[in-house]
């Protein structure tokens, strides 16, 4: 074996052993710092031509030979570590001391050398230390990081998913669902009247971030419901399917939603009214009514929703809670019509659309089985350390 590769094996092996001695069980920050440093070390040598073709395969094989039972250091995984380093080095560079807090195991590999090599790789603008969400970054697992890196391109989008993932404690399955839904593009674009009905700026900003303009109800497939046409999916059938899969629906809504009930009874002077779905949103500290409509948005729907919100505020709102919020969930909505219809209402409301599983684009239907299989293959290939952090 090439002496250069033997030296690489010794260096990486020392980093692994020191990390294992540092903690019987990997903390996530420790694991990420180790992977980041190894990625930098491998990047510096492989990209600059110090190592020849096939070096990573040889190094991986020798590591596993010298450390029986070692998991997560296949050639493919080491290349992922390199990708992890190269993607984030421009933005983590000025955070190096913070990221490798207390001089963790990653310092076994020369960090100064790593910084110099990374500078040659990219000269992109560095984020200010205060702008980089370092706590969220170190909280999510390496597998989560790679899911985000593989399925996003822009920095802002990556940071969005990292922060949401950390805040919501998303599993890998939930993260994949959010990426598939393209949450970044839809979140915060709900057509609403929040700016005029929520005088407190903080509440308004939270609200526009909580709700999306489109919800992908992938747990509902109208083809499996024996419907001649997806448009035949009426409100009661839709509601029934949501209740059957309420956990999936809450995941679809996002973090902070607590289910109160369906067909929630509201009594006003002896008359009964029933709201389709009622939730409590912890971050907004408000009840949220979701009314389901099978077809296209109609302005008349808002009157009914506005009444429910008034009744809830008067009959059920508790001290310390904010006014109830209403969301109309329709199959279709003309944004211009919604904006005109909603602007003069005094209660906070928004209008969103939904899609079911059978409404996926044709190309996605063909690729979906393959796409779903890729993460399983990656999981089987390694990342056993992730399981230790759970």
C-alpha positions in Angstrom: 0.0 0.0 0.0 1.2 3.5 -0.9 3.0 5.1 2.1 0.9 8.2 1.7 -2.3 6.2 2.1 -0.8 4.4 5.2 -0.2 7.9 6.7 -3.8 8.8 5.9 -5.0 5.6 7.6 -3.0 6.4 10.7 -4.3 10.0 10.9 -7.9 9.1 10.4 -7.6 6.1 12.8 -6.1 8.3 15.5 -9.0 10.8 15.1 -11.6 8.0 15.4 -9.9 6.4 18.4 -9.5 9.7 20.2 -13.2 10.5 19.5 -14.3 7.2 20.9 -12.2 7.6 24.0 -13.6 11.1 24.5 -17.2 9.8 24.9 -18.5 6.2 25.2 -21.4 7.5 23.2 -21.0 10.0 20.4 -22.7 13.3 20.9 -23.9 14.8 17.7 -21.5 17.7 17.8 -18.6 15.4 18.3 -19.6 13.2 15.4 -20.2 16.2 13.1 -16.8 17.7 14.1 -15.1 14.4 13.4 -16.8 14.0 10.0 -16.1 17.6 9.1 -12.4 17.4 9.9 -12.0 14.1 8.1 -13.8 15.6 5.2 -11.4 18.5 5.2 -8.4 16.2 5.4 -9.6 14.0 2.6 -10.6 17.0 0.5 -7.1 18.6 0.8 -5.3 15.5 -0.3 -7.7 14.2 -2.9 -8.6 17.4 -4.7 -5.0 18.7 -4.8 -3.7 15.6 -6.4 -1.7 14.4 -3.5 -3.5 11.1 -3.6 -4.0 9.0 -6.7 -7.1 7.4 -8.1 -8.7 4.8 -5.8 -7.0 6.2 -2.7 -10.3 6.6 -0.7 -11.2 3.0 -1.5 -7.9 1.8 -0.3 -7.9 3.9 2.9 -11.5 2.8 3.7 -10.6 -0.9 3.3 -7.4 -0.6 5.5 -9.3 1.3 8.2 -11.9 -1.4 8.4 -9.2 -4.0 8.4 -7.3 -2.3 11.3 -10.5 -1.5 13.2 -12.9 -4.5 13.0 -16.5 -3.6 13.5 -16.0 0.0 12.4 -19.2 1.3 10.8 -19.8 4.4 8.8 -16.4 4.7 7.1 -17.0 3.0 3.8 -15.5 4.7 0.7 -18.9 6.2 -0.1 -19.3 7.6 3.4 -15.9 9.1 3.4 -16.7 10.9 0.1 -19.9 12.2 1.8 -17.7 13.6 4.6 -15.7 15.4 2.0 -18.8 16.7 0.4 -20.1 17.9 3.8 -16.8 19.8 4.4 -16.7 21.4 1.0 -20.3 22.5 1.2 -20.0 24.2 4.6 -16.3 25.2 5.0 -16.8 28.7 3.4 -19.5 29.5 6.0 -18.1 27.6 9.0 -14.5 28.9 8.7 -14.8 31.8 11.1 -16.8 29.6 13.5 -14.1 26.9 13.7 -13.3 27.5 17.3 -17.0 27.4 18.3 -17.8 24.4 16.1 -14.8 22.4 17.6 -15.6 23.5 21.1 -13.2 22.4 23.8 -10.7 21.3 21.2 -12.6 18.1 20.3 -11.2 15.1 18.5 -11.3 16.8 15.2 -8.2 18.8 16.1 -6.2 15.6 15.7 -6.3 16.6 12.0 -4.5 19.9 11.5 -7.2 22.5 11.5 -4.9 25.2 10.2 -4.0 23.1 7.2 -7.7 22.4 6.7 -8.5 26.1 6.7 -5.8 26.9 4.1 -6.9 24.1 1.8 -10.6 25.1 2.1 -9.7 28.7 1.2 -8.3 27.5 -2.1 -11.5 25.5 -2.8 -13.8 28.4 -2.4 -13.6 32.2 -2.1 -17.3 32.7 -1.5 -18.6 35.4 0.9 -18.4 34.3 4.5 -21.4 34.7 6.7 -20.9 36.7 9.8 -20.6 34.5 12.9 -23.8 35.9 14.4 -25.7 35.0 11.2 -24.9 31.3 11.1 -27.3 29.1 13.0 -24.5 27.1 14.6 -26.6 25.6 17.4 -29.2 24.2 14.9 -26.4 23.1 12.6 -24.8 20.9 15.3 -28.1 19.6 16.6 -29.2 17.7 13.5 -27.6 14.4 12.4 -25.1 13.8 9.6 -27.7 11.9 7.7 -30.1 14.9 8.0 -27.3 17.1 6.7 -26.7 15.0 3.7 -30.4 14.8 2.8 -30.5 18.6 2.8 -27.3 18.9 0.8 -28.4 16.4 -1.8 -31.8 18.0 -2.4 -31.1 21.7 -2.1 -28.7 24.1 -3.8 -29.1 27.6 -2.3 -27.6 28.6 1.0 -30.8 30.2 2.3 -32.8 27.1 1.5 -30.3 24.9 3.3 -30.3 27.1 6.4 -34.1 27.1 6.4 -34.3 23.3 6.5 -31.6 23.0 9.1 -33.3 25.5 11.4 -36.8 23.9 10.9 -35.4 20.4 11.3 -33.7 21.3 14.6 -36.7 23.3 15.9 -39.2 20.6 15.0 -37.0 17.6 15.9 -37.8 16.2 12.5 -37.1 12.5 11.9 -35.4 11.6 8.6 -38.8 10.6 7.2 -40.4 13.9 8.1 -37.4 15.8 6.6 -37.7 13.9 3.3 -41.4 14.7 3.2 -40.8 18.4 3.8 -38.2 18.4 1.0 -40.5 16.6 -1.3 -43.2 19.1 -0.6 -40.8 21.9 -1.3 -41.7 23.5 1.9 -39.1 26.3 1.5 -41.0 27.7 -1.6 -44.5 27.4 -0.1 -44.0 28.4 3.5 -44.9 32.0 4.3 -46.7 32.6 0.9 -50.3 31.9 2.2 -52.8 34.4 0.9 -54.1 36.0 4.1 -55.2 39.2 5.9 -52.8 38.8 8.8 -51.1 42.2 8.3 -54.3 44.0 9.0 -55.9 41.7 11.6 -52.8 41.1 13.7 -51.7 44.4 15.1 -48.8 42.9 17.0 -45.8 42.6 14.6 -44.3 39.5 16.3 -47.6 37.6 16.1 -48.0 38.5 12.4 -44.4 37.4 11.5 -44.9 34.1 13.3 -48.3 33.5 11.6 -47.0 34.0 8.0 -44.2 31.5 8.8 -46.4 28.9 10.3 -48.9 28.5 7.4 -48.1 27.4 3.8 -50.0 28.2 0.7 -50.2 24.6 -0.4 -50.5 21.3 1.5 -49.6 18.0 0.0 -51.8 15.4 1.6 -49.8 12.4 0.3 -51.5 10.1 2.7 -54.8 10.5 0.7 -55.0 8.7 -2.6 -58.3 9.2 -4.4 -57.6 6.3 -6.7 -57.7 4.0 -3.7 -61.0 5.5 -2.6 -62.8 4.3 -5.7 -63.6 7.7 -6.9 -64.4 8.2 -10.6 -62.7 11.6 -10.5 -60.6 13.3 -7.8 -63.1 16.2 -7.8 -65.6 13.7 -6.3 -63.7 13.9 -3.1 -66.2 15.8 -0.9 -65.6 17.5 2.4 -66.8 14.6 4.6 -64.7 12.0 2.8 -61.7 14.3 3.0 -62.3 15.0 6.7 -62.6 11.3 7.4 -59.3 10.5 5.7 -57.6 13.3 7.5 -58.9 12.0 10.9 -57.8 8.4 10.0 -54.3 9.8 9.3 -54.3 12.6 11.8 -50.7 12.1 12.7 -49.7 12.5 9.1 -51.8 15.6 8.8 -50.3 17.2 11.8 -46.8 16.5 10.4 -48.0 18.1 7.2 -49.1 21.3 9.1 -45.8 21.6 10.9 -44.5 21.8 14.5 -46.6 23.2 17.3 -50.1 22.0 16.2 -52.2 20.2 18.8 -55.4 18.5 17.6 -58.5 19.5 19.5 -61.2 17.7 17.4 -63.2 17.4 14.2 -66.8 18.7 13.8 -66.2 20.9 16.8 -69.5 22.0 18.2 -70.0 25.7 18.7 -73.3 26.8 20.4 -74.6 30.3 20.1 -77.9 31.1 21.8 -79.2 27.6 21.4 -78.1 27.1 17.8 -75.4 24.6 17.0 -72.6 25.0 14.5 -69.8 22.6 13.6 -66.2 23.6 12.6 -64.5 20.9 10.4 -61.1 20.7 12.2 -59.9 22.6 15.3 -56.3 22.8 16.5 -54.3 24.8 19.0 -51.1 26.3 17.7 -48.6 26.5 20.6 -46.2 29.0 19.0 -49.1 31.4 18.1 -51.0 30.6 21.3 -54.2 30.5 19.3 -57.0 28.2 18.2 -56.8 27.4 14.5 -59.9 26.4 12.6 -59.4 24.6 9.3 -62.4 24.4 7.0 -62.3 21.9 4.2 -63.7 22.6 0.7 -63.8 20.0 -2.1 -63.6 22.4 -5.0 -62.6 25.9 -6.0 -62.5 28.8 -3.5 -65.7 30.9 -3.3 -65.8 34.3 -1.5 -68.9 33.1 0.4 -66.8 30.6 2.3 -65.1 33.3 4.2 -68.3 34.5 5.9 -68.9 31.1 7.5 -65.2 30.9 8.7 -65.3 34.5 10.0 -68.4 33.6 12.1 -66.7 30.5 13.6 -63.7 32.6 14.6 -66.0 35.2 16.3 -67.8 32.5 18.2 -64.7 30.8 19.3 -63.2 34.1 20.5 -66.3 34.8 22.5 -67.1 31.3 23.8 -63.8 29.4 24.1 -60.8 31.7 24.0 -58.9 31.6 27.3 -57.0 34.3 29.1 -53.5 34.8 27.6 -54.6 33.3 24.2 -54.5 35.2 21.0 -57.6 35.5 18.7 -58.5 32.4 16.8 -57.1 32.0 13.2 -59.0 30.5 10.3 -57.6 28.6 7.3 -59.7 27.6 4.3 -58.3 24.5 2.6 -59.6 24.3 -1.0 -58.8 22.2 -4.1 -58.2 25.4 -6.1 -57.9 29.1 -5.4 -57.5 32.2 -7.7 -55.1 34.3 -5.7 -56.4 37.6 -7.1 -60.0 36.6 -6.1 -58.9 35.5 -2.6 -57.0 38.8 -2.0 -60.0 40.9 -2.9 -62.4 38.8 -0.9 -60.4 38.5 2.3 -59.0 42.0 2.8 -62.0 43.5 4.5 -62.6 40.8 7.1 -61.6 41.6 10.7 -60.7 38.1 11.8 -57.3 36.6 10.8 -57.8 34.2 7.9 -55.9 32.6 5.1 -56.7 30.5 2.1 -54.5 27.5 1.1 -54.9 24.7 -1.5 -54.2 21.0 -1.2 -53.1 18.1 -3.4 -53.5 14.4 -2.9 -51.1 11.6 -3.6 -52.6 10.8 -7.0 -52.0 14.4 -8.2 -48.2 14.1 -8.4 -46.7 15.1 -11.7 -46.3 12.1 -14.1 -42.5 12.1 -14.0 -42.5 12.0 -10.2 -44.8 9.0 -10.2 -42.3 7.1 -12.3 -39.4 8.2 -10.3 -41.0 8.0 -6.8 -40.2 4.3 -6.1 -36.5 5.0 -7.1 -36.3 8.2 -5.0 -37.8 6.5 -2.0 -35.3 3.6 -2.3 -32.2 5.8 -2.4 -32.3 6.9 1.3 -32.7 3.2 2.3 -29.6 2.2 0.4 -27.7 5.1 2.0 -28.8 4.0 5.5 -27.8 0.4 4.9 -24.4 1.6 3.7 -23.5 3.3 7.0 -24.3 6.1 9.4 -24.7 3.7 12.3 -23.5 6.4 14.5 -26.8 8.2 13.9 -28.6 5.5 15.7 -26.4 5.9 18.8 -27.4 9.5 19.1 -31.1 8.8 19.2 
